[in-house]
Amino acid sequence: MHLDGLELKKQYQTYLPVVLSLEKKYYIPGWDHEDWLQEGFVSFYQTLQTFDAGKGPTLGAYFKLNFNRRLISEVRYFNAAKRRSEQPLIPLEEAGLHETVADYQALQPFYQEIFADFTGKLSFQELETLAHYLMRSPINEAEESSQRRILYRVRSKLKRHLQEGEY
């Protein structure tokens, strides 16, 4: 279907409610109302290029289907881009984090000492269960409830140990 500019805008105004309803349905970061109108217009123009009145749905249904697909693609693209790091890697020194890493490394023996003191106060069964938990070993179903109780006891003892400052 071929329309000149004025006819195209007039026809688009007829189907503008489709764009407005989909704008309420989807959130695409960085898009404002004008972006929605512009993307809707581009999608409407592309829909007109491929629309065949003799086949299938009406122009309105076909436009809504095409625009909806376009929006789903945009949402997928945004979600994929958000997981992908678009920032180049920079050294810790430039990011100002080297002091934090150095502080952590300096405190690591202190943490190890606290943990060693704490584990020295556990029973053999508690120590064994804690080791299995920290190594993410599979739990035997028959012993699951007893191991949960033991881990609860270990957690309680650790909280008490840290609160009392016994290190």
DAHUPE-V372115 format. One record per pair of residues at least 12 apart in sequence whose ideal C-beta (glycine too) atoms are under 7 Angstrom apart, sorted by the first residue. I is the first residue (numbers start at 1). J is the second residue. If there is no record, write none. Layout:
# DAHUPE-V372115
((I,J) (I,J))
This chain:
# DAHUPE-V372115
((1,48) (1,51) (3,48) (8,45) (12,41) (12,44) (15,44) (15,60) (15,63) (18,60) (18,63) (18,64) (18,67) (19,36) (19,37) (19,40) (19,67) (22,67) (22,68) (22,71) (23,36) (26,71) (26,75) (28,74) (28,75) (28,78) (29,78) (40,67) (43,66) (43,67) (43,70) (44,63) (46,66) (47,62) (47,63) (47,66) (113,167) (114,167) (117,166) (117,167) (118,158) (118,161) (121,157) (122,154) (122,157) (125,150) (126,150) (126,153) (126,154) (129,147) (129,150) (129,151) (129,154) (130,154) (133,151))
